[in-house]
Amino acid sequence: MDLMGIVAELLTVILTPLMGYIAWLLKQQKKDRDANSKGTMLLLRVQLIEYHEKWTKRGYITRHGLQNFIEMYDAYHALGGNGMVTHLLEEVRELQIET
């Protein structure tokens, strides 16, 4: 066997398990990202529900409160949040804005 054949064989032996390990690492990272995204989405939903209750009980919302609610909703929605919170957003947007 010539030198190029030996090098090719050696690379195959080294790269095959290395590529498998890299693929495994990427899958683990995706699992972690998915779990973090899901957790973030759930925390945002809880906070949005609490804010909705707070503002609807008062019967009004501040500009700052509305801006925070909208930004949190946008983040929640971007993470794949469902339509339940969209209904809450619609109700909050109907509130009178006070300072």
mmCIF file of the C-alpha atoms, coordinates in Angstrom:
data_MODEL
# 
_entry.id   MODEL 
# 
loop_
_atom_site.group_PDB 
_atom_site.id 
_atom_site.type_symbol 
_atom_site.label_atom_id 
_atom_site.label_alt_id 
_atom_site.label_comp_id 
_atom_site.label_asym_id 
_atom_site.label_entity_id 
_atom_site.label_seq_id 
_atom_site.pdbx_PDB_ins_code 
_atom_site.Cartn_x 
_atom_site.Cartn_y 
_atom_site.Cartn_z 
_atom_site.occupancy 
_atom_site.B_iso_or_equiv 
_atom_site.pdbx_formal_charge 
_atom_site.auth_seq_id 
_atom_site.auth_comp_id 
_atom_site.auth_asym_id 
_atom_site.auth_atom_id 
_atom_site.pdbx_PDB_model_num 
ATOM 1  C CA . MET A 1 1  ? 0.000   0.000  0.000  1.00 0.00 ? 1  MET A CA 1 
ATOM 2  C CA . ASP A 1 2  ? 1.352   3.433  -0.902 1.00 0.00 ? 2  ASP A CA 1 
ATOM 3  C CA . LEU A 1 3  ? 1.527   6.451  1.418  1.00 0.00 ? 3  LEU A CA 1 
ATOM 4  C CA . MET A 1 4  ? -1.646  8.063  0.023  1.00 0.00 ? 4  MET A CA 1 
ATOM 5  C CA . GLY A 1 5  ? -3.587  4.859  0.626  1.00 0.00 ? 5  GLY A CA 1 
ATOM 6  C CA . ILE A 1 6  ? -2.356  4.693  4.209  1.00 0.00 ? 6  ILE A CA 1 
ATOM 7  C CA . VAL A 1 7  ? -3.258  8.344  4.813  1.00 0.00 ? 7  VAL A CA 1 
ATOM 8  C CA . ALA A 1 8  ? -6.721  7.826  3.300  1.00 0.00 ? 8  ALA A CA 1 
ATOM 9  C CA . GLU A 1 9  ? -7.286  4.737  5.447  1.00 0.00 ? 9  GLU A CA 1 
ATOM 10 C CA . LEU A 1 10 ? -6.076  6.547  8.569  1.00 0.00 ? 10 LEU A CA 1 
ATOM 11 C CA . LEU A 1 11 ? -8.337  9.534  7.873  1.00 0.00 ? 11 LEU A CA 1 
ATOM 12 C CA . THR A 1 12 ? -11.324 7.232  7.438  1.00 0.00 ? 12 THR A CA 1 
ATOM 13 C CA . VAL A 1 13 ? -10.602 5.506  10.734 1.00 0.00 ? 13 VAL A CA 1 
ATOM 14 C CA . ILE A 1 14 ? -10.230 8.828  12.573 1.00 0.00 ? 14 ILE A CA 1 
ATOM 15 C CA . LEU A 1 15 ? -12.943 10.892 10.885 1.00 0.00 ? 15 LEU A CA 1 
ATOM 16 C CA . THR A 1 16 ? -15.788 8.367  11.025 1.00 0.00 ? 16 THR A CA 1 
ATOM 17 C CA . PRO A 1 17 ? -16.093 8.261  14.834 1.00 0.00 ? 17 PRO A CA 1 
ATOM 18 C CA . LEU A 1 18 ? -15.244 11.966 15.068 1.00 0.00 ? 18 LEU A CA 1 
ATOM 19 C CA . MET A 1 19 ? -18.145 12.853 12.744 1.00 0.00 ? 19 MET A CA 1 
ATOM 20 C CA . GLY A 1 20 ? -20.440 10.608 14.788 1.00 0.00 ? 20 GLY A CA 1 
ATOM 21 C CA . TYR A 1 21 ? -19.394 12.397 17.963 1.00 0.00 ? 21 TYR A CA 1 
ATOM 22 C CA . ILE A 1 22 ? -19.967 15.808 16.384 1.00 0.00 ? 22 ILE A CA 1 
ATOM 23 C CA . ALA A 1 23 ? -23.442 14.720 15.241 1.00 0.00 ? 23 ALA A CA 1 
ATOM 24 C CA . TRP A 1 24 ? -24.224 13.527 18.789 1.00 0.00 ? 24 TRP A CA 1 
ATOM 25 C CA . LEU A 1 25 ? -23.033 16.844 20.250 1.00 0.00 ? 25 LEU A CA 1 
ATOM 26 C CA . LEU A 1 26 ? -25.222 18.810 17.845 1.00 0.00 ? 26 LEU A CA 1 
ATOM 27 C CA . LYS A 1 27 ? -28.259 16.719 18.801 1.00 0.00 ? 27 LYS A CA 1 
ATOM 28 C CA . GLN A 1 28 ? -27.569 17.338 22.485 1.00 0.00 ? 28 GLN A CA 1 
ATOM 29 C CA . GLN A 1 29 ? -27.265 21.070 21.869 1.00 0.00 ? 29 GLN A CA 1 
ATOM 30 C CA . LYS A 1 30 ? -30.579 21.053 19.980 1.00 0.00 ? 30 LYS A CA 1 
ATOM 31 C CA . LYS A 1 31 ? -32.268 19.243 22.888 1.00 0.00 ? 31 LYS A CA 1 
ATOM 32 C CA . ASP A 1 32 ? -30.905 21.856 25.292 1.00 0.00 ? 32 ASP A CA 1 
ATOM 33 C CA . ARG A 1 33 ? -32.029 24.742 23.076 1.00 0.00 ? 33 ARG A CA 1 
ATOM 34 C CA . ASP A 1 34 ? -35.474 23.212 22.675 1.00 0.00 ? 34 ASP A CA 1 
ATOM 35 C CA . ALA A 1 35 ? -35.820 22.757 26.437 1.00 0.00 ? 35 ALA A CA 1 
ATOM 36 C CA . ASN A 1 36 ? -34.678 26.334 27.074 1.00 0.00 ? 36 ASN A CA 1 
ATOM 37 C CA . SER A 1 37 ? -37.110 27.674 24.487 1.00 0.00 ? 37 SER A CA 1 
ATOM 38 C CA . LYS A 1 38 ? -39.980 25.664 25.956 1.00 0.00 ? 38 LYS A CA 1 
ATOM 39 C CA . GLY A 1 39 ? -39.145 26.841 29.479 1.00 0.00 ? 39 GLY A CA 1 
ATOM 40 C CA . THR A 1 40 ? -38.891 30.450 28.367 1.00 0.00 ? 40 THR A CA 1 
ATOM 41 C CA . MET A 1 41 ? -42.212 30.181 26.541 1.00 0.00 ? 41 MET A CA 1 
ATOM 42 C CA . LEU A 1 42 ? -43.921 28.751 29.630 1.00 0.00 ? 42 LEU A CA 1 
ATOM 43 C CA . LEU A 1 43 ? -42.515 31.481 31.877 1.00 0.00 ? 43 LEU A CA 1 
ATOM 44 C CA . LEU A 1 44 ? -43.665 34.149 29.445 1.00 0.00 ? 44 LEU A CA 1 
ATOM 45 C CA . ARG A 1 45 ? -47.149 32.628 29.350 1.00 0.00 ? 45 ARG A CA 1 
ATOM 46 C CA . VAL A 1 46 ? -47.413 32.648 33.142 1.00 0.00 ? 46 VAL A CA 1 
ATOM 47 C CA . GLN A 1 47 ? -46.279 36.269 33.293 1.00 0.00 ? 47 GLN A CA 1 
ATOM 48 C CA . LEU A 1 48 ? -48.643 37.334 30.505 1.00 0.00 ? 48 LEU A CA 1 
ATOM 49 C CA . ILE A 1 49 ? -51.577 35.683 32.285 1.00 0.00 ? 49 ILE A CA 1 
ATOM 50 C CA . GLU A 1 50 ? -50.649 37.444 35.542 1.00 0.00 ? 50 GLU A CA 1 
ATOM 51 C CA . TYR A 1 51 ? -50.322 40.819 33.803 1.00 0.00 ? 51 TYR A CA 1 
ATOM 52 C CA . HIS A 1 52 ? -53.628 40.287 32.028 1.00 0.00 ? 52 HIS A CA 1 
ATOM 53 C CA . GLU A 1 53 ? -55.351 39.606 35.334 1.00 0.00 ? 53 GLU A CA 1 
ATOM 54 C CA . LYS A 1 54 ? -53.694 42.626 36.955 1.00 0.00 ? 54 LYS A CA 1 
ATOM 55 C CA . TRP A 1 55 ? -54.607 45.093 34.235 1.00 0.00 ? 55 TRP A CA 1 
ATOM 56 C CA . THR A 1 56 ? -58.118 43.830 33.548 1.00 0.00 ? 56 THR A CA 1 
ATOM 57 C CA . LYS A 1 57 ? -58.941 43.979 37.281 1.00 0.00 ? 57 LYS A CA 1 
ATOM 58 C CA . ARG A 1 58 ? -57.803 47.608 37.320 1.00 0.00 ? 58 ARG A CA 1 
ATOM 59 C CA . GLY A 1 59 ? -59.759 48.352 34.169 1.00 0.00 ? 59 GLY A CA 1 
ATOM 60 C CA . TYR A 1 60 ? -56.916 50.283 32.558 1.00 0.00 ? 60 TYR A CA 1 
ATOM 61 C CA . ILE A 1 61 ? -53.297 49.858 31.524 1.00 0.00 ? 61 ILE A CA 1 
ATOM 62 C CA . THR A 1 62 ? -50.304 52.193 31.392 1.00 0.00 ? 62 THR A CA 1 
ATOM 63 C CA . ARG A 1 63 ? -48.405 52.828 28.165 1.00 0.00 ? 63 ARG A CA 1 
ATOM 64 C CA . HIS A 1 64 ? -45.372 51.178 29.711 1.00 0.00 ? 64 HIS A CA 1 
ATOM 65 C CA . GLY A 1 65 ? -47.456 48.182 30.787 1.00 0.00 ? 65 GLY A CA 1 
ATOM 66 C CA . LEU A 1 66 ? -48.947 47.812 27.326 1.00 0.00 ? 66 LEU A CA 1 
ATOM 67 C CA . GLN A 1 67 ? -45.530 48.045 25.670 1.00 0.00 ? 67 GLN A CA 1 
ATOM 68 C CA . ASN A 1 68 ? -44.138 45.369 28.003 1.00 0.00 ? 68 ASN A CA 1 
ATOM 69 C CA . PHE A 1 69 ? -47.142 43.132 27.383 1.00 0.00 ? 69 PHE A CA 1 
ATOM 70 C CA . ILE A 1 70 ? -46.777 43.459 23.606 1.00 0.00 ? 70 ILE A CA 1 
ATOM 71 C CA . GLU A 1 71 ? -43.027 42.786 23.683 1.00 0.00 ? 71 GLU A CA 1 
ATOM 72 C CA . MET A 1 72 ? -43.502 39.749 25.912 1.00 0.00 ? 72 MET A CA 1 
ATOM 73 C CA . TYR A 1 73 ? -46.303 38.529 23.654 1.00 0.00 ? 73 TYR A CA 1 
ATOM 74 C CA . ASP A 1 74 ? -44.072 38.918 20.575 1.00 0.00 ? 74 ASP A CA 1 
ATOM 75 C CA . ALA A 1 75 ? -41.330 36.853 22.244 1.00 0.00 ? 75 ALA A CA 1 
ATOM 76 C CA . TYR A 1 76 ? -43.885 34.255 23.369 1.00 0.00 ? 76 TYR A CA 1 
ATOM 77 C CA . HIS A 1 77 ? -45.360 34.036 19.880 1.00 0.00 ? 77 HIS A CA 1 
ATOM 78 C CA . ALA A 1 78 ? -41.897 33.773 18.254 1.00 0.00 ? 78 ALA A CA 1 
ATOM 79 C CA . LEU A 1 79 ? -41.198 30.764 20.473 1.00 0.00 ? 79 LEU A CA 1 
ATOM 80 C CA . GLY A 1 80 ? -44.336 29.053 19.166 1.00 0.00 ? 80 GLY A CA 1 
ATOM 81 C CA . GLY A 1 81 ? -46.893 30.177 21.739 1.00 0.00 ? 81 GLY A CA 1 
ATOM 82 C CA . ASN A 1 82 ? -50.542 29.418 21.058 1.00 0.00 ? 82 ASN A CA 1 
ATOM 83 C CA . GLY A 1 83 ? -53.657 31.507 20.474 1.00 0.00 ? 83 GLY A CA 1 
ATOM 84 C CA . MET A 1 84 ? -54.833 31.567 24.087 1.00 0.00 ? 84 MET A CA 1 
ATOM 85 C CA . VAL A 1 85 ? -52.438 34.407 24.851 1.00 0.00 ? 85 VAL A CA 1 
ATOM 86 C CA . THR A 1 86 ? -53.440 36.166 21.618 1.00 0.00 ? 86 THR A CA 1 
ATOM 87 C CA . HIS A 1 87 ? -56.924 36.469 23.104 1.00 0.00 ? 87 HIS A CA 1 
ATOM 88 C CA . LEU A 1 88 ? -55.411 37.965 26.256 1.00 0.00 ? 88 LEU A CA 1 
ATOM 89 C CA . LEU A 1 89 ? -53.480 40.480 24.156 1.00 0.00 ? 89 LEU A CA 1 
ATOM 90 C CA . GLU A 1 90 ? -56.662 41.522 22.365 1.00 0.00 ? 90 GLU A CA 1 
ATOM 91 C CA . GLU A 1 91 ? -58.384 42.114 25.715 1.00 0.00 ? 91 GLU A CA 1 
ATOM 92 C CA . VAL A 1 92 ? -55.438 44.114 27.074 1.00 0.00 ? 92 VAL A CA 1 
ATOM 93 C CA . ARG A 1 93 ? -55.338 46.276 23.921 1.00 0.00 ? 93 ARG A CA 1 
ATOM 94 C CA . GLU A 1 94 ? -58.991 47.176 24.499 1.00 0.00 ? 94 GLU A CA 1 
ATOM 95 C CA . LEU A 1 95 ? -58.215 48.621 27.938 1.00 0.00 ? 95 LEU A CA 1 
ATOM 96 C CA . GLN A 1 96 ? -58.099 52.353 28.458 1.00 0.00 ? 96 GLN A CA 1 
ATOM 97 C CA . ILE A 1 97 ? -54.525 53.685 28.567 1.00 0.00 ? 97 ILE A CA 1 
ATOM 98 C CA . GLU A 1 98 ? -53.699 55.840 31.593 1.00 0.00 ? 98 GLU A CA 1 
ATOM 99 C CA . THR A 1 99 ? -50.436 57.225 32.887 1.00 0.00 ? 99 THR A CA 1 
# 
